[in-house]
Amino acid sequence: MAMRLDQLARDLASSELIGDPGTDIASLAFDNRKVTPGALFFCVKGLASDGHDFAPAAVEAGAAALVSERKLDLDVPQLVVPDSRAAMAPVAATFNGNPTAEMKLAGITGTNGKTTTAFLLRDILESAGLPSGLMGTVKQVVGGVEEEVVRTTPEAIDLQLSFRRMLEAGDEACVMEVSSHAMVMHRADAIDFDLAVFTNLTQDHLDFHSDMEDYFQAKRLLFAAGPGASVVNIDDEYGQRLAADFDCLTYSATGQAADYSAVDVSFDAGGATFLVQSEHGDLPVRTGLPGSFNVANALAALAGAIALGVDPDEAVAGLTGAGRVPGRFEPIDEGQEFAVLVDYAHTPDSVENVLRAARDLTSGRLIAIVGAGGDRDRAKRPLMGRAGAELSDLAVITSDNPRSEDPAAIIEDVLAGIEDREAVLVEPDRDLAIGMAIREAGPGDTVVIAGKGHEQGQEFENGRKIPFDDRDVARRHLREIPGSAG
């Protein structure tokens, strides 16, 4: 595929084209190491580097033209714009033939629940006969083929290419998680959303956003863009604000008056059963995901699917048959006499939700493994420690992904939120901490390993990453228990 430079410039309101407007563009790139001959290179300013500094290397690698924020002394055509990053999405959409205009596109945003809601919604759409792609934290699915992901919402160039690949592979819809970073950094611009879903907003990412209001305003952008339909959680105060500002379908997992309201909720080891009161009548739901937070996720997926045109009864059937989500309240069973659950909970609210759900299913003690990631919102660490200690019978504080920070310093931040440390153990080595918690468990107990969920690596300083999967580590320790079935 190739397009003329002036064709790509048409969607940019404020731009100056310097050089030959008929220059053929064969590909798009924002990383000079990925430039191929004929590429249009975007000079994007980052936190640690400026793409303008890499423009000469991009030209040397074969870039046919540049998108820059100032005229550069280089002998190639240039598209000068106010913001190179903001220009990526509309240019990438045009270059790929505006693929989202030809598919049903659902965007899920919120602090917690994005991944589970996205998985459930995709399962419902697939069950209803609508081949659907997936983009999110755990994986990307294109034409039924799973692919690895680097971040929750890819950069616009990669994102628009993925949409085009989905169309070419036969996908008629796509369900994607939309992070607040993606909205602020224009990754999700130039997308024709048929549906926007808001799950909740709780403390996270305050290393990126100045405060909770700034965080909310980033989420709000998805709804201000005018999606075809909006679905919001009115059990959440920020969801109530969205419902007041926009024409939204609402849902409540606590029985509040809403377009979709869950009542008669009950839980067991196999999941949850509840009745959804809606304009389509009372819809009986059975889901394999326990916990009130998962009732909310199920409601979001159900309401979203119906908003996209799925018959309500088909949507309920698809939800009932939906699979489990990797690393979300995932049980690890090696024949032991106690439960082990692995969950991605990495915010104070999600740790609280997971532990409350686990408590409802536990006859014995509840043991929680809690840690916090480095180079991320530091203010949430003591809150996570407090939730972990107050809602469990024994808390094991350990490392998560320390990244460039000192693991011991992160642990001290987590411990700062815990007043009574009598039932608290500290083990910086996550592998040993998991083993310690498992050895402490007895019949009827539950061990919750919070923080990393589906992740398959642990991140340290200088970008070093070692293979590490909480689920595999837990299985190994369980098999070492005397008399274990493993």
N, C-alpha and C positions, 0 to 999 in steps of 0.2 A: 504494500500500500504506500502511495506517495501523494502528497498534496503540495500545492504552491504555498509559499510563505504568506502571500496576501490573502489567500483563502482562510488561513488559520488566524490572521489578524482581525478578521471581520467582527468577531465576537468580543473584542477588547475595546471598550469605550474610549479609553485614553491611552493611545499608543502612537508612537512615531516609527515609521518603517524607513530605515536607512539602508540603501543598497537595492539590489535587484528584487523587485516584488515577485518575480516569476521563479525564484529559487525553489527547486524541488526539495521537499523534506521527506526523508524516508523513515525516520523514527524520532522519538522524543527521549530526552535524558536530562536528569538533574545531578547526576553523579558523573564526573569526567572520566572515571574508570570504566563506565559502561557506555561510553560514546562509541558509536560505529559510524562509518562513512555515510554522510548525508543526514546526520542527526541535527535536530534543533536542540541546542543546549540552553537550559534555564539556569541563569546565574542567581541562585537562591541564597539569601543570607540566613545562616543558622546561628545557634547559640555559641558555637565554638569556632566556626569558620565562615568565610564569605565566598560564595560561588563565583563571584567576579574575579577572585584571585586565581581560580582554576580555569578561567576562560581560555588563556593561551594553550594550556594542555589539552583542552577540549578541541580547539581548532586544529592543533597538531594531530589529534587522534582522528580527525576527519569531520568535525562538526561543520555543517554547511551554513549555519546561521546561529545567532544568539538571541535570547531574550534577556535583557538586562535593565537595570534601573538607571543607568547612565551610559552615554556613548563611550565605548571602549576603543582604544587605538589598535584595532585588529582589522585585517582586510577581509572581513566577511560581512554579509548583510546582518543588520541588527534590528530587533524590535524593542524599542525603548518604552518601558512601562513604569507606572508608579510602584508596583509591587510584583516582583517576578514570581513569588510563590502564589499569589492570588491569580496570576495569569495561567498557571499550569492547568487548573481544572477545566476552564472553558476551551482552551486549546486542545487538551487531551480528549475532551468529549467530541469536539468537531473532528479531530484526526481519526477517531475510532467510529465515526458515523452516528454519534449520539445514541449509543446502544440502550440507555435506560428509557428512552422514549418508546422502545419496542417490547418492553417487559414490565411485569408488575414488580415494583421495587418497594420493599418494606425496610424502614430504618428503625432500629431499637436503640434508645438511649436511656441513661440512668446510671447511678453509681453501682448498684447491685442488681443482679437478675437479668442483665442483658443477654448473657450467653445461654442461660436456660430458656429464656423466652424465645430467643432466636431459634434454638434447636427445636423447641416444641412447635413453633409456628411453621418451620420448614417441614417437619414431619406431618403436620396437618395438611399443608399444601400438597405434598407428595402423595399423601393418602387420598386426596381429592382428585388426583390425576393431573396435577400441575407440576411438571418437572421444575425443580427449584435449586438454584445455587445458594451457597452460604459463604458469608465472610464474617470472621470474628476472632475472638481471642484464642480459641482452641485449634481451629483449622479453617481452611478454605475448601469449598467443594465446587468443582466446575464440571458440569456434565456427569455428575455422579462419581467423579474421581477426587479423592481427598488430596490436598496439598498442604504443605507446612506454611505457617504464617510468621511474620516478623513482629507485627504490631496489630492491635485490634482493628484499626482502620488504616489501610495502606495509603501511601502517597497517591495523589490524584492521577499521575501518569500510570502507575501500576493498577490502580483501581479501575480506571476507564478501560484499560486493556483487558482486565479480568471480566468486566461486563461484556465486552465484545466476544471474548472467548466463550463465555456462558451461552450467549445467543447462538454462536456457531456450533456449540455442542448440543443444542436442543433445549436448553433451559428456557422456560417461559416466565420465570420469576426469580427473584433473588431476595434473600433475607440477610441483612447486614447489621452488625453492631456499629453504632456511631458514637465514638468517644468525644468528650468535650474538646480534647486536643485537636481532633479532626475538624471540628466546626470552626474553632478559632484560627487554625492554620490553613483553612480553605481546602482541605482535602475532600470534603463532602459537597463542595460547590458544583454547580452544573449537573446535578443529579435530579432526575424527574421522579421524586418520591410519590408513590401512590398511597403510602401509609407511613405515619410516624407514631411510635409508641414510647411513652415515658413510664419507666418502672418506679423510680424513687430518686431521692437525692439526699445523701448523707455524707459525712465528712470524708474526703479523700482528695488527693491531687492539689492540696493547698501549697505545694511546692511550685505549682504552675499557675494556679489562680490566686489572686490577691486575697480573696475571702469567699465565703459561701455564696454571697450575692453575685459575685463575678462568675463563679462556677455555674450558678443557675442561669445567668444570662447567656453563657455559652451553650448550655443545653436548649435554652429557649429558641436559639437561632434555627434549629431544625423545624420548629413549628411556625416560626415567623416566615419561613421560606414558602409556606403555602402548600403543604402536601395534600394529596387527594382526600385523605381522611386522617384523623388524629385520635389516638386512644391513650387516655391518661389515668393514672392511679390516684384516686381522690382520698385514699387513706394517708397520703403524703401531703404535707402542707404546700410543697412546691407544685405538686400535681393539681392542687386546688387553685393555685394561681394561674396555671396554664388553662385550666377549665374555664376560669373567669375571663381570660384574655382571648381565647380562641374557641371556635366551634369544635367541640370534642365529644367523642364517645367516652364515657367514664366507667371505671370498674372499682369494686371494693371487695376486699377479702374479709372484711369485718362486718358485713351485713348492712353497711350504710346504703341509703337510697342512691342508686347509680344505674346506668344502662345495663351493667352486668354486675350482679351482686351475689356473693357466695353466702349461703346459709346452710344450716344443719351440717356443719363441717365436723368430720371425725377422722382420726388418724389411727393407723396401726403400723406394724413393722413393714407392711407391703406398700404403704403409701397413704393416700388421702381419698376420702369420699365426700362429696358435697353436692348441693343443688344450686344451680345458677338461675337466679330470677332475672328475666330479660323480656324485651318486647316480643321475642320469639317464643315465649312461654317458659315454663320451668324445665331446665336442661339438667338431667342427672349426669354427674361426672365422676369418674374413677380415674385417678392418676397414680402412677407408681412412684411419685415423688412426695415424700413426707415433709411436714413443716408448713406453718401458715405462710411463710414467705414463698413457698412453692405453689400454694393455692393462688397467691397473687400473680405469680409468673404464668400459671396455667390460664387464669382469667385473661391476662394480657394477650396471650397467644390465641385464645378462643375468640376474643373480641376482634383482634386483628385479622384473623382468618375470615370471619364473617364480613368484616368491612371490605375485604378484598374480593368478596363475592362467593365465598364457599357456603354451601347450604348449612344451616345450623346443625342439623342432625349429622351430616358428614363431618363437620368440624368436631363435634363431640366424639364421634367414632375415631377420628384421627388422633385426637388428644388422648383418648383412652389407650390407643395402641402405640403411642409415642415411646421411643426408647429412652434409656437413661442418658444423662449428659456426663461425659468424662470429667472426673475430678470434682463433681458437684454432689456432695452427700453420697459419695460412692462407697459402697460396702466392700470390705476386703475379707474374704472368708477362706480360711485354711483349716476349717474344722474346729476352731477354738471355741471355748465356752463363753466368750464375751464378744461384743461387737467392736469392729474397727471401721471408722468412717474417715474418708479423705475428702477434704473440701477446700475450695479455692478462697475461702473467707479471708480477706486481707484488709478489711476495714472494721472499725469498732462495731458498726451496725450489723455487718454480715457475721462477725464472730458471735455477737449476741444472738442473732437469729438461728444460727446453726446449733449453738449450744442449747438454746431453749427447745429446739425441735428434737435434739438428741435426748434431752432430759425427759421429754414426754414418752420416749420409747425405752427408757432405762429403768430396770428394777433395782440395780445396784449402784455402784459409784460411777460418776462421770469424770473422766480424766481428759484434760485438754492440753494439746501441744500448741503453743502460740509463739510466733516470732513476728518481726516486722522487717520490711525490705529497706535496704540502704539507698541513699540518694533519692528518697521519696518523702512525701509529707511527714515531717518529723512530729508535728503536733498530734497526730493520731496515735502515736506509739503508746503513751501512757493510758489512753482510753482503751486500746486493745488489751493491754495488760490487765486493766481493771475488769473488763468484761470477761476475760479468760479466767481470772481468779475468782470473781464473785459468782460466776454461773457454773463453776465446776467444783468437784470435791478435791481435786488435785490438779494443779496447773504446772506444766513443764515448760519453762521459758527457754527458747533456743534461737538459733539463727534462721533466717529465711534466705534472702539473696542479699548478702552484705554489700555487694558491689564495691565502691571505692572506700566505704566507711569501715571503721574498726568494729567488728562484731560485738566486742565487749561493751563498747559505748552504746550501740543500738540496744543491747539487752538492758543496760542501765536505764535508758529512756523508757523501755517497756515496764521495767520494775518500778519506775517512779509513780506509776498509777496504782500500785498495789500497796494498800496500807497494812493488811494482815498477811504476812508471808509465811505463816506457819505451815500452810498446805501448798507451798510453792517450791519446786525444784528448779535448778538452773543447770543447763548443760549446753554449752555453745555449739558442740558438734551435733548437727541435726540427725545424723545417722544414729549416734549413741542416744540422743534424746528420744527418738522413736522407740528404740530398743528398751530404754528405761521405762517408758510409759506402758509398753506392752507387758513387760515383766511385772509391773505393779498391778496389772488388771487381773481380776478373778471372775468367776461365774456371775453372769448377770450385769457385769460392768460394761461401759462403753468408752472407747478411746476415740477421741476426735483429733485428727491431725489436720490443723488449719493452716492456710496460707498459700500453698503452692498448687494444690489440686492436680490439674492435668500436666503441669510443667515437667519437662524431662531433663532439666539441667539446673545447676545452682551457680549463680553469678558472683564472681569475686572481682577484686581490683584489676585494673588494666584490661578489662574486657574478658578476663579468663573465665571460662565456663566449663564445669565438669559434669559428666552424666549423673543425674540424680532425679529419681522419680519416687515420691513419697509412697506410692502404691507398691512398687517393687521392693523398696526398703522394708516396708511393713510386712510384706509376704515373707521376706527372708527371715526377719526376726520371729515371725509366727511359726515358721517351720523349725526354728531352733528350740521351741518350747518342748520340753520332755513330754512324750506321749502325743505330740501333734500329729494330725492326719497327714501333714505334709512330710 
